[in-house]
Amino acid sequence: MYRKEFFVFDKERPVPAVIRNYTEKDFDALIRIQQESFPPPFPSELWWNTEQLINHVTLFPEGALCIEVDGEMAGSMTGLIVDFDPQHPEHTWEEITDHGYIRNHNPNGNTLYVVDIGVRPTYRKLGLGKWLMFAMYDVVVHRNLDRLLGGGRMPGYSAKSSQMTAEGYIDGVIKGEWKDPVITFLLRCGRTPVKVVANYLDDEESCHYGTLMEWKNPFKGA
């Protein structure tokens, strides 16, 4: 099981933080994180339900992580292991995560797939999302997997969709011509784009696109 204790900084003030595996006693707080992290127009039916959370802690507890700041639950991240073929990358979030129920978790797969990451808005200046991402990289290395992979929302695209393709939008983000709240964050965490996928998620802000982004295990070679 995973547990990491460290300090985050609220401006200049160090604050104790812990990343650990979440358990059943955390379910109410996890659902609250979802509600605060993904407000409308994000579909509320995509917030976690109890059955999904039970599966997370039962089928792959190593991939069920949360972060506490000064004893308060502040964010969470969930993953499962899949067998990913880079030559055939197209999929939807629902397909690869089993609609968030992760009953398709494959302990013998090659890729740790991000089901979800969320940080409560009041804690977003503390760098918690990056800490959670780095914790998942630890899991990739510990399990000797090839990569961490996940589809990034691109909520800034809706404002530019009449001017360019989704691929053109991501290219602009990579070139630094504009920022996207999610894709730019993932780039800062060391993730690199693999492919833009249409109809990846029911997400109006992203015009239903998602960008697959990976972090390769540096111990696995080319």
TIRO-940820 format. One record per residue (C-alpha): residue in one letter; x negated, y negated, z negated. Coordinates in steps of 0.001 Angstrom, whole numbers, padded with zeros to 6 digits, always signed. Each point is the difference from the previous one (the first is absolute). Layout:
<rs>
aXYZ;...
</rs>
This chain:
<rs>
m+000000+000000+000000;y-001075-003577+000622;r-000645-002777-002507;k-002116-003116+000506;e-000318-002798-002561;f-001408-003380+001002;f+000673-003745-000112;v+001784-002217+002484;f-000275-003758-000093;d+002858-002424-000518;k-001906-003042+001261;e-003018+000121-002343;r+001561+002191-002677;p-000770+003742+000009;v+003085+002144-000584;p-000126+003760-000699;a+001465+002223+002698;v+000479+003735+000498;i+000664+002056+003109;r+001447+003402-000811;n+002368+002636+001332;y+003603-000948-000587;t+002368+002405-001736;e+003722+000397-000568;k-000003-002510-002852;d-001046-002675+002510;f+002905+000487+002427;d+002087-002992-001088;a-003017-002300+000248;l-000928+001430+003413;i+003455-000690+001391;r-000206-003549-001373;i-003343-000453+001777;q+001671+001046+003249;q+002886-002407-000468;e-002309-002932-000706;s-002582+000899+002647;f+002433+000572+002859;p+002926-002417-000297;p+002583-000439+002785;p-000042+000066+002964;f-001996+003170-000795;p+002624+002792-000199;s+000828+000833-003616;e+000650+003635+000944;l-003753+000316+000591;w-000789-000766-003638;w-001006+003078-001989;n+002667+002207-001527;t-000475+002437-002860;e-000128+003109+002198;q-002803-001465+002094;l-001984-000958-003088;i+000432+003476-001506;n-001453+001452+003208;h-002948-002392-000131;v-001051+001039-003500;t+000753+003677+000627;l-001287+000694+003532;f-003078-002247+000000;p-000619-001787-003311;e-003500-001024+001161;g+001641-002248+002562;a+002342-001672-002492;l-001857-003025-001372;c+001048-003042-001981;i-001815-002983-001431;e+000642-001615-003374;v-001210-003474-000941;d-000237-000721-003696;g+002386+002899-000617;e+002621-001116+002533;m+000790+002014+003130;a-000990-002222+002920;g-000253+002128+003144;s-000035+003462+001490;m-001240+001973+002988;t+001050+003417+001240;g-001533+002413+002488;l+000235+003535+001347;i-002344+002215+001986;v+000829+000734+003637;d-001807+001660+002911;f-000507-002923+002385;d-001044+000364+003648;p-001682-003227+001201;q+000757+001006+003585;h+003736-000136-000733;p+000423-002858-002479;e+003618-000976+000705;h+002473+000584-002816;t+002501-001848-002146;w-000203-000657-003717;e+003026+002235-000559;e-001560+002905+001901;i-003409+000008-001625;t+001172-000689-003573;d+003166+002120+000117;h+002016-003187-000623;g-002153-000606-003084;y+000819+003396-001532;i-003437+001467+001031;r+001300+003576+000166;n-002331+000363+002988;h-003091-000597-002177;n-002763+002268+001346;p-002805+000694-002516;n-002108+001354+002883;g+000398-003063+002207;n-002744-002412+001057;t+001510-003419-000735;l+001301-001849-003036;y+003033-001905+001260;v+001288-003121-001735;v+003704+000289-000712;d+000288-003346-001743;i-001853-002752-001826;g+001619-002809-001969;v-001035-002655-002520;r+002426-002124-001988;p-000124-003613+001263;t-001034-001475-003357;y-003190+002109+000091;r-001045-000576+003602;k-002841-002425-000705;l-001969+002643-001908;g-001156+002184+002902;l+001965+003026-001181;g+000879+001233+003478;k-003661+000288+000896;w-000734+001848-003250;l+002783+002486+000761;m-001298+000484+003528;f-003515+000658-001265;a+001414+002543-002450;m+001577+001857+002924;y-003378-000055+001748;d-001314+001784-003097;v+002635+002690+000553;v-001069+000370+003655;v-003604+000545-001051;h+000922+002265-002926;r+002119+002224+002257;n-002595-000123+002814;l+002596-001255+002480;d-000802-001645+003330;r+001836-003256-000531;l+002657-002077-001674;l+002701-000979+002478;g+003218-001937-000150;g+002280-002219+002003;g-000249-003661-000879;r+003042-002244+000203;m-000591-003102+002106;p+002579-002442-001388;g-001493-003006+001749;y+000779+001457+003407;s+003685-000965+000048;a-000965-003687+000257;k-002159+000680+003053;s+001815+002894+001660;s+001490-002203+002731;q-003487-001133+000990;m-002019+003224+000051;t-000031+003755-000358;a-000578+001694-003326;e-003452+001052+001223;g-000786-003610+000899;y+001095-001113-003458;i-002304+002505-001717;d-002855-001006+002312;g+000485-003607-001131;v-000098+001042-003657;i-003234+001922+000575;k-001557-002988+001784;g+000973-002262-002892;e+002356-002146+002090;w+002724+000439-002632;k+000604+001981-003153;d+002587+002654-000743;p+000978+000593-003648;v-000501+003764+000279;i-002407+000654+002872;t-002487-002638-001159;f+000120+001499-003502;l-000735+003464+001398;l-002933-001339+002004;r-001377-001554-003189;c+000273+003439-001644;g-002176+001598+002674;r+002745+001532+002138;t-000326-000127+003801;p+002784+000159+002620;v+000662+003247+001862;k+003213-000619+001919;v+003117-002160+000043;v+003116+002187-000231;a+003489-001093+001089;n+002984+000928-002192;y-002347+000956-002825;l+002272-001297-002760;d+003384-001639-000400;d-001479-003446-000583;e+001420-003095+001683;e-002896-002248-001022;s-002392+002291+001885;c+002440+000475+002886;h-000136+003662-001077;y-003686+000333+000957;g-002780+001329-002172;t-003753+000052+000512;l-001774+003227-000942;m-003130-000937-001913;e-002648+002325-001374;w-002970+000149-002323;k-002430+002753+000938;n-001758+002020-002668;p-003614-001258+000224;f-001286+003361-001219;k+001533+001910+002923;g-002211-001439+002762;a+001100-001098+003453;
</rs>
